[in-house]
Amino acid sequence: MHAPRHIIYYICVHGIPMHLCVFHAGWAVRYYKWISLSLSLCRIFQWLVEFINVNICASDVFNRKFIGLLDVYGFESFENNSLEQLCINYANEKLQQHFVENYIKMQEEEYLAEGFHWQPLDYEDNHNSVQLLEGTPGIFSLLNEECSLMRESEAPAVADRILAQLSSSLLSRPDAGAAMSHRSSRPSGSSHMPAFTVLHYAGSVIYEVENLVEKNKDKIPEELVGLLQGSQNTFIRSLFTCVQDENCNHDSKKRQNQTVLSKFKSSLMSLMSVLNRSKPHYIRCVKPNCASRARFFDSRYVMSQLEACGILQTVQIAKAGFPDRLTYVEFSNRYGCLLKRNTPGHTKSRQSIGSGSSRSSANRIMPCTVSHEASAPQHGQCALGTYFFCISLQMYLVTTK
């Protein structure tokens, strides 16, 4: 890149004429250094993604069907949470909403295909959490509006405005204990912690408002872009040549004024559009422990992962329906022994029980082995080719067998 003296001069004398030569404070030096590095890394990442897509992309003739692999963000809740965690957890909320809706939709399609009569599942989704973030008004819209104001934003005032204008049971001010743990790094004169707590589907997260608006602005100084465009490194210089073309575009001003939240939301909406047109399958990976030890199962660590990826909520939804299902052949072969045991004088072999009409065999097994209350429709029902039953009935059959 440029000689070190040029970079040092830009960081220390950002946009200021030589005859003034007023140097920035230490925090500004660190800030512009961070912007330089983050902008370079962002451009390199964009180049890498485009390079891979161009080289592996098939022609339009073969591009009608595809198999995509999506590595879902992990839910994040750290001691200090800012704009990065807000974006990641928003993506988790949207993907969890899609997962639940898609799971319910698959259940409905299977029930309808089997001619199964059922009542729609009553479940709680995370619609309110998503609306709190992306709705109008919402946390995103208020932060974006704060970026458009021609004044410096004060963190306490921004936090108070969010809490005052958004009335939701999922939004609150951090409690005293959490505030004390976060306030230890703040000046003693601060009256309260500029933060707000959002109750996500996976748990509560405290977001600090300090520097939240500045991060959302994503303002890139033109002098920095010009500096990198004149780099002595050919590759670095090529990464920023497109910036000149964008500046000539009519809509460039609008794109430059976009906030980080707006860009992230737009990108996520494109992803959700692809997912809605696809037939997704899900793989949930759970680490047994965080120490990478063999044959060691940390139950608390595993439970936190199950909560964070929404598995516990999915289990609750499944329990409200009929999660266990067997074809009539499988049901007769597995539980035919119960019919033989509970029918006086019954001498048919297990093979003969499962032969012939498997549905008839299944219908004969249930009244002979299960009480009238357990065999009620809410515990199990017969469909066209499958027997659907709930957890309690499945446990009863296994125990009796």
Backbone hydrogen bonds, N-H to C=O, Kabsch-Sander energy under -0.5 kcal/mol:
donor,donor_aa,acceptor,acceptor_aa,energy
6,H,3,A,-1.4
7,I,3,A,-1.3
8,I,4,P,-2.8
9,Y,5,R,-2.2
10,Y,6,H,-2.3
11,I,7,I,-2.8
12,C,8,I,-2.3
13,V,9,Y,-2.8
16,I,13,V,-1.9
20,L,17,P,-1.2
21,C,17,P,-2.2
23,F,21,C,-0.6
24,H,12,C,-1.3
29,V,25,A,-1.8
30,R,26,G,-2.1
31,Y,27,W,-2.1
32,Y,28,A,-2.7
33,K,29,V,-1.9
34,W,30,R,-2.2
35,I,31,Y,-2.1
36,S,32,Y,-2.3
37,L,33,K,-2.0
38,S,34,W,-2.8
39,L,35,I,-2.7
40,S,36,S,-1.8
41,L,37,L,-2.5
42,C,38,S,-2.3
43,R,39,L,-2.3
44,I,40,S,-2.2
45,F,41,L,-2.4
46,Q,42,C,-2.4
47,W,43,R,-2.3
48,L,44,I,-2.4
49,V,45,F,-2.5
50,E,46,Q,-2.3
51,F,47,W,-2.6
52,I,48,L,-2.3
53,N,49,V,-2.6
54,V,50,E,-2.5
55,N,51,F,-1.6
56,I,52,I,-1.7
57,C,53,N,-1.4
62,F,59,S,-1.0
63,N,60,D,-0.6
65,K,62,F,-0.5
68,G,66,F,-0.5
71,D,69,L,-0.6
72,V,70,L,-0.9
81,N,206,I,-0.5
86,L,82,S,-2.0
87,C,83,L,-2.3
88,I,84,E,-2.2
89,N,85,Q,-2.7
90,Y,86,L,-1.6
91,A,87,C,-2.2
92,N,88,I,-1.9
93,E,89,N,-2.1
94,K,90,Y,-2.2
95,L,91,A,-2.5
96,Q,92,N,-2.6
97,Q,93,E,-2.3
98,H,94,K,-2.2
99,F,95,L,-2.4
100,V,96,Q,-2.5
101,E,97,Q,-2.3
102,N,98,H,-2.7
103,Y,99,F,-2.5
104,I,100,V,-2.6
105,K,101,E,-2.2
106,M,102,N,-2.4
107,Q,103,Y,-2.1
108,E,104,I,-2.5
109,E,105,K,-2.5
110,E,106,M,-2.2
111,Y,107,Q,-2.4
112,L,108,E,-2.7
113,A,109,E,-2.3
114,E,110,E,-1.5
115,G,112,L,-1.4
116,F,111,Y,-3.1
118,W,116,F,-0.6
123,Y,121,L,-0.8
125,D,123,Y,-0.6
130,V,126,N,-2.1
131,Q,127,H,-2.6
132,L,128,N,-2.0
133,L,129,S,-1.3
134,E,130,V,-3.0
135,G,131,Q,-2.1
139,I,132,L,-2.5
140,F,133,L,-2.4
142,L,138,G,-2.3
143,L,139,I,-2.1
144,N,140,F,-2.7
145,E,141,S,-2.2
146,E,142,L,-2.0
147,C,143,L,-1.4
148,S,144,N,-1.1
149,L,145,E,-0.7
149,L,146,E,-0.6
151,R,149,L,-1.9
155,A,153,S,-0.5
158,V,154,E,-2.2
159,A,155,A,-2.5
160,D,156,P,-2.4
161,R,157,A,-2.1
162,I,158,V,-2.3
163,L,159,A,-2.3
164,A,160,D,-2.1
165,Q,161,R,-2.5
166,L,162,I,-1.6
167,S,165,Q,-0.8
168,S,166,L,-0.9
171,L,168,S,-1.3
172,S,197,T,-2.0
179,A,175,D,-2.6
180,M,176,A,-2.4
181,S,177,G,-1.6
182,H,178,A,-1.6
183,R,179,A,-2.3
184,S,180,M,-0.8
185,S,182,H,-0.9
186,R,183,R,-2.0
190,S,187,P,-1.5
195,A,193,M,-1.7
196,F,207,Y,-1.8
197,T,172,S,-3.5
198,V,205,V,-2.4
199,L,170,L,-2.8
200,H,198,V,-1.1
200,H,203,G,-2.3
203,G,200,H,-1.0
205,V,198,V,-2.1
207,Y,196,F,-3.0
207,Y,205,V,-0.6
208,E,81,N,-2.7
208,E,206,I,-0.5
209,V,194,P,-2.9
210,E,194,P,-0.6
212,L,209,V,-2.2
213,V,209,V,-0.6
215,K,211,N,-2.1
216,N,212,L,-1.6
217,K,213,V,-1.6
218,D,214,E,-1.1
224,L,221,P,-0.5
225,V,221,P,-1.5
226,G,222,E,-2.6
227,L,223,E,-2.0
228,L,224,L,-2.2
229,Q,225,V,-2.2
230,G,226,G,-1.1
231,S,228,L,-1.4
234,T,232,Q,-0.6
237,R,233,N,-2.5
238,S,234,T,-2.0
239,L,235,F,-1.4
240,F,236,I,-0.7
240,F,237,R,-0.8
241,T,238,S,-0.7
243,V,240,F,-0.5
244,Q,240,F,-0.6
244,Q,241,T,-0.8
245,D,241,T,-1.0
246,E,242,C,-2.1
247,N,243,V,-1.8
248,C,244,Q,-0.9
249,N,245,D,-0.5
249,N,246,E,-1.0
252,S,249,N,-1.2
255,R,251,D,-1.9
256,Q,252,S,-2.5
257,N,253,K,-1.5
258,Q,255,R,-1.2
260,V,216,N,-2.5
263,K,259,T,-2.3
264,F,260,V,-2.7
265,K,261,L,-2.6
266,S,262,S,-2.2
267,S,263,K,-2.3
268,L,264,F,-2.4
269,M,265,K,-2.3
270,S,266,S,-1.7
271,L,267,S,-1.8
272,M,268,L,-2.6
273,S,269,M,-2.0
274,V,270,S,-1.6
275,L,271,L,-2.3
276,N,272,M,-2.4
277,R,273,S,-0.9
277,R,274,V,-0.5
278,S,275,L,-1.2
285,C,283,I,-0.6
296,F,293,R,-0.8
298,D,288,P,-2.8
298,D,296,F,-0.6
299,S,297,F,-0.9
302,V,298,D,-2.4
303,M,299,S,-2.6
304,S,300,R,-2.2
305,Q,301,Y,-1.4
306,L,302,V,-2.3
307,E,303,M,-2.2
308,A,304,S,-2.1
309,C,305,Q,-2.1
310,G,307,E,-0.9
311,I,306,L,-1.6
312,L,306,L,-1.0
314,T,310,G,-1.9
315,V,311,I,-2.4
316,Q,312,L,-1.9
317,I,313,Q,-1.9
318,A,314,T,-2.5
319,K,315,V,-2.5
320,A,316,Q,-1.1
321,G,317,I,-0.5
321,G,318,A,-1.2
324,D,389,F,-1.4
326,L,387,Y,-1.9
328,Y,385,G,-1.0
331,F,327,T,-3.0
332,S,328,Y,-2.5
333,N,329,V,-2.4
334,R,330,E,-2.1
335,Y,331,F,-2.5
336,G,332,S,-1.2
338,L,335,Y,-1.1
339,L,335,Y,-0.8
339,L,336,G,-0.5
340,K,336,G,-1.6
341,R,337,C,-2.0
342,N,338,L,-2.1
343,T,339,L,-1.0
346,H,343,T,-1.9
347,T,345,G,-0.5
353,I,349,S,-1.4
354,G,350,R,-1.5
355,S,351,Q,-0.6
358,S,356,G,-1.0
361,S,357,S,-2.1
362,A,358,S,-2.4
363,N,359,R,-2.3
364,R,360,S,-1.5
365,I,361,S,-1.6
366,M,362,A,-1.7
368,C,364,R,-0.8
369,T,365,I,-1.1
369,T,366,M,-0.8
370,V,366,M,-2.5
375,S,371,S,-1.7
376,A,373,E,-1.1
379,H,376,A,-2.2
380,G,376,A,-1.1
381,Q,388,F,-2.6
383,A,386,T,-2.4
384,L,114,E,-2.1
387,Y,326,L,-3.4
388,F,381,Q,-2.6
388,F,386,T,-0.6
389,F,324,D,-2.7
390,C,379,H,-2.7
394,Q,390,C,-2.0
395,M,391,I,-2.6
396,Y,392,S,-1.9
397,L,393,L,-2.4
398,V,394,Q,-2.2
399,T,395,M,-2.4
400,T,396,Y,-2.6
401,K,397,L,-2.4
